[in-house]
């Protein structure tokens, strides 16, 4: 398995892998997430891969791409309320169902760690939905822990 930075031509395979993640989210929260449509997502991934603020890594072997991670580096200035921070934000991470439990996610996380070192990050963070307990176990095994809670309600309220 190799990890490399994603290129614009990877948009199609990222859209296909992303559709697996999208469908899981739609199945659990159809009020929030649209059904997966890889064809419609290709342009979205093309634009992300052209964005200088986004870094994407793919894990691949001779058969093709096994997984990907998209990250943004955020520079937060000091304010009267919080210290300055450089944050590596994991926006999306996904592994092909056929490649799960083979260390692909772990290798992608290693690429995120290397990027965090490179930019002298003070924190790596991500947002995950409560229903995604399989992902939670993986993230916790990689050293992440919960530190805040986001709450919402539909509006107008029932």
C-alpha positions as CSV (number, residue, x, y, z in Angstrom):
1,X,0.0,0.0,0.0
2,X,1.2,3.5,-0.9
3,X,0.0,6.9,0.4
4,X,0.2,9.9,-2.0
5,X,-1.3,13.3,-2.4
6,X,-4.4,13.1,-4.5
7,X,-4.5,14.7,-7.9
8,X,-7.3,16.2,-9.9
9,X,-7.8,13.0,-11.9
10,X,-8.6,11.2,-8.6
11,X,-11.9,13.1,-8.3
12,X,-13.9,10.3,-9.9
13,X,-12.6,7.6,-7.5
14,X,-13.0,10.0,-4.5
15,X,-16.6,10.6,-5.6
16,X,-17.2,6.8,-5.7
17,X,-15.6,6.2,-2.3
18,X,-17.4,9.3,-0.9
19,X,-20.7,7.9,-2.1
20,X,-20.3,5.0,0.3
21,X,-19.9,7.4,3.2
22,X,-22.7,9.6,1.8
23,X,-25.1,6.7,1.7
24,X,-24.4,5.7,5.2
25,X,-25.1,9.2,6.4
26,X,-28.2,9.5,4.3
27,X,-29.5,6.2,5.6
28,X,-29.1,7.4,9.2
29,X,-30.0,11.1,8.7
30,X,-32.1,11.5,5.6
31,X,-33.4,14.8,7.0
32,X,-29.8,16.2,6.7
33,X,-28.0,14.2,3.9
34,X,-29.0,13.6,0.3
35,X,-28.9,10.1,-1.2
36,X,-25.4,9.3,-2.6
37,X,-24.8,10.2,-6.2
38,X,-21.2,9.8,-7.2
39,X,-21.7,11.3,-10.7
40,X,-23.0,14.6,-9.1
41,X,-20.1,14.6,-6.6
42,X,-17.3,14.5,-9.2
43,X,-17.3,18.3,-9.8
44,X,-17.3,18.9,-6.0
45,X,-14.2,16.7,-5.6
46,X,-12.5,18.3,-8.6
47,X,-13.0,21.7,-7.1
48,X,-11.7,20.5,-3.7
49,X,-8.6,19.1,-5.2
50,X,-7.9,22.4,-6.9
51,X,-8.3,24.3,-3.7
52,X,-5.0,25.4,-2.2
53,X,-6.5,25.2,1.3
54,X,-7.3,21.5,1.0
55,X,-4.8,18.6,1.2
56,X,-6.0,15.2,0.1
57,X,-4.3,11.9,0.4
58,X,-5.2,8.6,-1.1
59,X,-4.1,5.1,-0.1
60,X,-3.6,2.8,-3.1
61,X,-2.2,-0.5,-4.1
62,X,-1.8,-2.1,-7.5
63,X,-5.5,-2.6,-7.8
64,X,-6.4,1.0,-7.3
65,X,-7.4,3.5,-4.6
66,X,-8.4,2.0,-1.3
67,X,-9.3,5.1,0.7
68,X,-8.8,8.8,1.1
69,X,-8.7,11.7,3.5
70,X,-9.4,15.4,2.9
71,X,-8.0,17.9,5.4
72,X,-7.9,21.7,5.7
73,X,-5.3,23.6,7.7
74,X,-6.9,26.4,9.7
75,X,-4.9,29.2,11.3
76,X,-6.9,30.7,14.1
77,X,-5.5,34.0,15.5
78,X,-5.4,34.7,19.2
79,X,-8.4,36.4,20.6
80,X,-9.3,37.6,24.1
81,X,-11.1,34.3,24.5
82,X,-8.8,31.7,22.9
83,X,-5.1,31.1,22.1
84,X,-3.8,31.1,18.6
85,X,-3.9,27.7,17.0
86,X,-3.0,25.9,13.8
87,X,-5.5,23.2,13.3
88,X,-5.6,20.3,10.9
89,X,-9.2,19.7,10.3
90,X,-10.1,16.3,8.9
91,X,-13.1,17.0,6.7
92,X,-13.6,13.5,5.2
93,X,-12.0,10.1,5.6
94,X,-13.2,7.0,3.9
95,X,-12.0,3.5,3.1
96,X,-13.5,1.2,0.5
97,X,-15.6,-1.5,2.1
98,X,-13.4,-4.2,0.5
99,X,-10.3,-2.6,2.0
100,X,-11.5,-2.2,5.6
101,X,-9.6,-3.8,8.5
102,X,-6.4,-3.8,6.5
103,X,-4.7,-0.7,8.0
104,X,-5.8,1.7,5.3
105,X,-7.3,4.2,7.7
106,X,-4.3,4.0,10.0
107,X,-1.9,4.7,7.1
108,X,-4.1,7.7,6.0
109,X,-4.0,9.0,9.6
110,X,-0.2,8.7,9.5
111,X,-0.3,11.1,6.5
112,X,-2.5,13.5,8.5
113,X,0.0,13.3,11.4
114,X,2.9,14.1,9.0
115,X,1.0,17.1,7.7
116,X,0.3,18.3,11.2
117,X,4.0,18.1,12.0
118,X,4.8,19.9,8.8
119,X,2.5,22.9,9.6
120,X,3.3,22.8,13.3
121,X,-0.3,22.2,14.2
122,X,-1.5,22.5,17.7
123,X,-4.5,20.3,17.2
124,X,-6.0,17.8,14.8
125,X,-9.8,17.6,14.9
126,X,-12.8,16.3,13.1
127,X,-16.6,16.2,13.4
128,X,-18.5,12.9,13.5
129,X,-22.1,12.1,13.8
130,X,-23.4,10.3,17.0
131,X,-24.7,7.3,14.9
132,X,-21.3,6.5,13.4
133,X,-20.0,4.4,16.3
134,X,-17.7,2.3,14.1
135,X,-15.9,5.5,13.1
136,X,-15.8,6.6,16.7
137,X,-13.9,3.5,17.7
138,X,-11.4,4.0,14.9
139,X,-10.9,7.7,15.8
140,X,-10.4,6.9,19.4
141,X,-7.9,4.2,18.6
142,X,-6.0,6.9,16.6
143,X,-5.8,9.0,19.7
144,X,-8.8,11.4,19.3
145,X,-11.2,12.0,22.1
146,X,-14.5,13.9,22.4
147,X,-14.2,17.5,23.6
148,X,-17.4,19.2,22.8
149,X,-21.0,18.4,21.9
150,X,-23.1,20.0,19.1
151,X,-26.8,20.1,19.6
152,X,-29.6,20.9,17.2
153,X,-33.3,20.7,16.6
154,X,-35.5,21.1,13.5
155,X,-37.0,24.5,12.9
156,X,-39.7,25.5,13.2
157,X,-39.9,23.4,16.3
158,X,-42.7,20.8,16.2
